[in-house]
Amino acid sequence: MDHFTPPMVTREILQYLLVEGETESVEFKQKLNNVKVAVQLIAGMANSNGGVIFVGVDDNGNPIGLSEEALILSRTAVRRAADSLFPDHIPSGYLSTREIRLQEGAILAIQVPALPDQMKPLRTADGSVYVRRGTETHKEASSPPPESASKLSEREVGIFVAMSFQVEREPALVDYYEAMKRAIQRTGLRCHVNRVDEVEGDYEITAQIEKMITTADIVIADFTLNSPNVYYEAGIARGANVYTIRTARKDTDIPFDVGTKKFILYANATQLEEALIEPLQKASVEAQKRHPN
């Protein structure tokens, strides 16, 4: 499918669509101040044929309008949803919004083009895929990685993840870790992923960390939040000559002596997942060369 951009919604087009009602490409919402709901609706439209979401309209197509406060909340939810969903290679302005003023109040039109087939499926931060079927947005069942990719790795590769555990400070850390695991799955690598907080049992933590890193084939070191444990663990990996992939969210202030190294910089979980696939494949090849059996 070619890239499809919906036509600019005018007052006349809105009036026509209100009469026609909801379809696969038209959604009505009375309000949209929940980011999670916005993510699902936008992803569903982008993964299908594109369309328009009208906020300030009830299910029957009656315009009820938005207050100025509700309009601001809706715009904020849409912006945060877009920041969470779209990777860097999708141009800014891909998703557009427009206010249409009626007697009942403001209607927010969110225009979502369909993604080109080569960019599908667009996944949410937790890896879910949503599509439009009829007038509803549905979550699709997870699909396994392509069978052909399973031959990339002849032996099981050990991957150690070093990252901040301060989830109470930054809840998105959970999404970033899940994005790493999805990227690994999509490469088809036969591997086991380790993170020290997931190891059960009674052990001396420093010795355990050193053992896990020095026996790993690959280390993913994520410097987001500048956690001291990541610098320590990345240093162990360097000393042990373990292949290291360095990542960090774009707002991370990376010190100069570390910043001279190659980094994968990302804005959200979607970007991190996409950016990790090729480096992981290259790292796997290097691991096979070092340990062929």
C-alpha positions as CSV (number, residue, x, y, z in Angstrom):
1,M,0.0,0.0,0.0
2,D,1.3,3.5,-0.8
3,H,1.6,6.1,1.8
4,F,-2.0,7.6,2.2
5,T,-2.7,11.0,3.7
6,P,-6.3,11.8,4.5
7,P,-7.6,15.0,3.0
8,M,-7.7,18.1,5.2
9,V,-10.9,17.9,7.3
10,T,-13.1,21.0,6.7
11,R,-16.4,22.0,8.5
12,E,-18.3,20.7,5.4
13,I,-16.5,17.3,5.5
14,L,-17.1,17.0,9.2
15,Q,-20.8,17.6,8.8
16,Y,-21.0,15.0,6.1
17,L,-19.0,12.4,8.2
18,L,-21.2,13.1,11.3
19,V,-24.2,12.0,9.3
20,E,-22.5,8.9,7.8
21,G,-21.4,7.7,11.3
22,E,-18.4,5.7,12.4
23,T,-16.6,3.5,9.9
24,E,-13.2,1.8,9.7
25,S,-11.7,5.2,9.0
26,V,-13.8,7.4,11.2
27,E,-13.9,7.3,15.0
28,F,-16.0,9.4,17.4
29,K,-14.9,10.2,21.0
30,Q,-16.5,12.5,23.4
31,K,-13.2,13.1,25.1
32,L,-9.6,11.8,24.7
33,N,-7.5,12.6,27.8
34,N,-6.2,9.1,28.3
35,V,-2.8,8.6,26.6
36,K,-3.2,4.8,26.5
37,V,-6.5,5.1,24.6
38,A,-5.0,7.6,22.2
39,V,-2.1,5.3,21.5
40,Q,-4.4,2.4,20.7
41,L,-6.7,4.4,18.4
42,I,-3.9,6.1,16.5
43,A,-1.9,2.8,16.1
44,G,-5.1,1.0,14.9
45,M,-5.7,3.6,12.2
46,A,-2.1,3.7,11.1
47,N,-1.9,-0.1,10.8
48,S,-5.1,-0.2,8.8
49,N,-6.2,2.3,6.1
50,G,-5.7,5.5,8.0
51,G,-8.5,7.8,9.0
52,V,-9.8,10.6,11.3
53,I,-10.6,10.6,15.0
54,F,-13.1,13.3,16.0
55,V,-13.0,14.3,19.6
56,G,-16.0,16.1,21.0
57,V,-18.5,13.9,19.2
58,D,-20.7,11.2,20.9
59,D,-21.2,7.7,19.5
60,N,-24.2,8.7,17.5
61,G,-22.4,11.4,15.6
62,N,-23.8,14.3,17.7
63,P,-21.3,17.1,18.2
64,I,-21.1,18.0,21.9
65,G,-17.9,20.2,21.7
66,L,-14.9,20.5,23.9
67,S,-14.2,23.1,26.5
68,E,-10.8,24.8,26.2
69,E,-9.5,22.7,29.1
70,A,-10.7,19.5,27.5
71,L,-9.2,20.6,24.1
72,I,-5.8,21.1,25.8
73,L,-6.0,17.7,27.5
74,S,-6.9,16.0,24.2
75,R,-4.0,17.7,22.3
76,T,-1.6,16.7,25.1
77,A,-2.7,13.1,25.0
78,V,-2.3,13.0,21.2
79,R,1.1,14.5,21.3
80,R,2.3,12.1,24.0
81,A,0.8,9.2,22.1
82,A,2.6,10.2,18.9
83,D,5.9,10.6,20.8
84,S,5.5,7.1,22.1
85,L,4.6,5.5,18.8
86,F,6.5,6.9,15.9
87,P,10.2,6.1,15.3
88,D,12.7,8.7,13.9
89,H,12.3,7.6,10.3
90,I,8.7,8.7,10.2
91,P,8.8,12.5,9.5
92,S,7.5,15.0,11.9
93,G,4.0,16.2,11.0
94,Y,3.1,12.7,10.0
95,L,0.1,12.9,12.3
96,S,-1.8,16.2,12.2
97,T,-4.6,17.8,14.3
98,R,-7.1,20.5,13.5
99,E,-9.7,22.4,15.5
100,I,-13.1,22.9,13.9
101,R,-15.4,25.3,15.7
102,L,-19.1,24.6,15.7
103,Q,-21.9,26.2,17.7
104,E,-21.6,23.3,20.2
105,G,-17.9,24.0,20.8
106,A,-14.6,22.9,19.5
107,I,-14.1,19.6,17.7
108,L,-10.6,18.2,17.5
109,A,-9.9,16.3,14.2
110,I,-6.9,13.9,14.4
111,Q,-5.8,12.8,11.0
112,V,-3.9,9.6,10.8
113,P,-2.3,8.5,7.5
114,A,-2.0,4.8,6.8
115,L,1.6,3.5,7.3
116,P,3.3,2.1,4.2
117,D,3.4,-1.7,4.3
118,Q,7.1,-1.8,4.8
119,M,6.7,0.1,8.1
120,K,4.0,-2.1,9.5
121,P,3.1,-3.1,12.1
122,L,3.4,-0.1,14.3
123,R,3.7,-1.4,17.9
124,T,2.8,0.3,21.2
125,A,5.4,0.6,23.9
126,D,4.5,-2.8,25.3
127,G,4.8,-4.5,21.9
128,S,1.1,-4.7,21.1
129,V,-0.3,-4.3,17.6
130,Y,-3.7,-2.6,17.1
131,V,-5.8,-2.6,13.9
132,R,-9.2,-1.3,12.9
133,R,-12.0,-3.8,12.0
134,G,-15.3,-2.2,11.2
135,T,-15.9,0.5,13.8
136,E,-13.7,-1.0,16.5
137,T,-10.0,-1.0,17.3
138,H,-8.7,-4.5,18.1
139,K,-5.5,-5.9,19.6
140,E,-3.9,-8.5,17.5
141,A,-2.4,-11.7,18.8
142,S,1.4,-11.6,19.0
143,S,3.2,-13.3,16.1
144,P,6.5,-15.2,16.4
145,P,9.6,-14.0,14.6
146,P,10.0,-15.2,11.0
147,E,11.1,-18.8,10.8
148,S,14.0,-17.9,8.4
149,A,15.5,-15.7,11.1
150,S,15.9,-18.6,13.5
151,K,19.1,-19.8,11.7
152,L,21.0,-16.7,12.4
153,S,22.5,-18.2,15.6
154,E,23.9,-21.7,15.7
155,R,24.5,-21.7,19.4
156,E,22.8,-20.0,22.3
157,V,24.1,-16.5,22.9
158,G,24.2,-15.0,26.3
159,I,23.1,-11.3,26.6
160,F,23.5,-9.3,29.8
161,V,21.5,-6.1,30.2
162,A,22.9,-3.3,32.3
163,M,20.4,-0.5,33.0
164,S,18.8,1.6,35.7
165,F,16.3,-0.1,38.0
166,Q,14.7,3.2,39.2
167,V,11.3,2.4,37.8
168,E,9.6,4.6,40.5
169,R,11.5,7.6,39.1
170,E,11.0,6.6,35.4
171,P,8.3,4.1,34.7
172,A,9.3,4.0,31.0
173,L,12.3,1.9,31.9
174,V,10.0,-1.1,31.9
175,D,9.0,-0.3,28.3
176,Y,12.7,0.0,27.3
177,Y,13.6,-3.4,28.7
178,E,10.6,-5.0,27.0
179,A,11.7,-3.3,23.7
180,M,15.2,-4.8,24.1
181,K,13.7,-8.3,24.5
182,R,11.4,-7.8,21.5
183,A,14.3,-6.7,19.4
184,I,16.2,-9.8,20.4
185,Q,13.2,-12.0,19.5
186,R,12.8,-10.3,16.1
187,T,16.4,-11.1,15.2
188,G,15.7,-14.8,15.6
189,L,18.7,-15.1,18.0
190,R,18.9,-18.3,20.1
191,C,19.8,-16.6,23.4
192,H,19.2,-16.2,27.0
193,V,18.8,-12.6,28.4
194,N,20.1,-11.9,31.9
195,R,19.6,-9.0,34.2
196,V,21.0,-9.2,37.7
197,D,17.7,-8.3,39.4
198,E,16.0,-11.2,37.8
199,V,18.4,-13.8,39.2
200,E,17.0,-15.7,42.1
201,G,18.9,-17.2,45.0
202,D,21.4,-16.1,47.7
203,Y,24.5,-14.6,46.3
204,E,27.0,-11.8,46.7
205,I,25.7,-9.3,44.2
206,T,29.1,-7.8,43.0
207,A,30.6,-11.3,42.3
208,Q,27.4,-12.3,40.6
209,I,27.4,-9.3,38.3
210,E,31.0,-9.8,37.4
211,K,30.3,-13.5,36.6
212,M,27.3,-12.7,34.5
213,I,29.1,-10.1,32.4
214,T,32.4,-11.9,31.9
215,T,30.5,-15.0,30.7
216,A,28.2,-13.1,28.4
217,D,28.6,-12.9,24.7
218,I,26.9,-9.5,24.4
219,V,26.2,-6.7,26.9
220,I,23.5,-4.1,26.3
221,A,24.4,-1.1,28.5
222,D,21.6,1.5,28.7
223,F,22.8,4.7,30.3
224,T,19.4,6.4,30.7
225,L,19.2,8.2,34.0
226,N,23.0,7.9,34.4
227,S,22.8,5.1,36.9
228,P,26.2,4.4,38.6
229,N,25.6,0.6,38.3
230,V,25.5,0.9,34.5
231,Y,28.9,2.7,34.3
232,Y,30.4,0.1,36.6
233,E,28.9,-2.9,34.6
234,A,30.0,-1.3,31.3
235,G,33.5,-1.0,32.7
236,I,33.6,-4.7,33.6
237,A,32.4,-5.5,30.1
238,R,35.1,-3.4,28.5
239,G,37.8,-4.9,30.7
240,A,36.6,-8.4,29.8
241,N,36.5,-7.5,26.1
242,V,32.8,-8.4,25.9
243,Y,31.0,-7.0,22.8
244,T,29.0,-4.0,24.2
245,I,26.0,-2.2,22.6
246,R,25.5,1.2,24.3
247,T,22.1,2.8,24.4
248,A,20.6,5.9,26.0
249,R,17.5,8.0,25.8
250,K,18.1,11.2,23.9
251,D,17.8,13.5,27.0
252,T,20.6,11.6,28.8
253,D,23.6,13.8,29.7
254,I,26.5,11.5,28.8
255,P,30.0,12.4,30.2
256,F,32.6,13.2,27.5
257,D,34.9,10.3,28.2
258,V,32.0,7.9,27.7
259,G,30.3,9.9,25.0
260,T,33.1,9.3,22.6
261,K,31.9,5.7,22.3
262,K,29.2,4.8,19.8
263,F,25.7,5.1,21.2
264,I,22.2,4.2,20.1
265,L,20.1,7.2,21.0
266,Y,16.4,6.9,21.1
267,A,13.3,8.9,22.1
268,N,10.9,6.0,22.9
269,A,10.6,2.2,23.1
270,T,9.7,2.0,19.4
271,Q,12.9,3.7,18.3
272,L,15.0,1.6,20.7
273,E,13.5,-1.7,19.4
274,E,14.0,-0.8,15.8
275,A,17.6,0.5,16.3
276,L,18.8,-2.6,18.2
277,I,18.0,-5.2,15.6
278,E,21.0,-4.7,13.2
279,P,23.6,-4.2,16.0
280,L,22.3,-7.4,17.7
281,Q,22.7,-9.3,14.5
282,K,26.2,-8.1,14.0
283,A,27.1,-8.8,17.6
284,S,25.8,-12.4,17.2
285,V,28.0,-12.9,14.2
286,E,31.0,-11.8,16.3
287,A,30.0,-14.0,19.2
288,Q,29.9,-17.0,16.8
289,K,33.4,-16.2,15.5
290,R,34.8,-16.0,19.1
291,H,33.0,-19.1,20.3
292,P,32.2,-21.3,17.3
293,N,31.2,-24.3,19.4
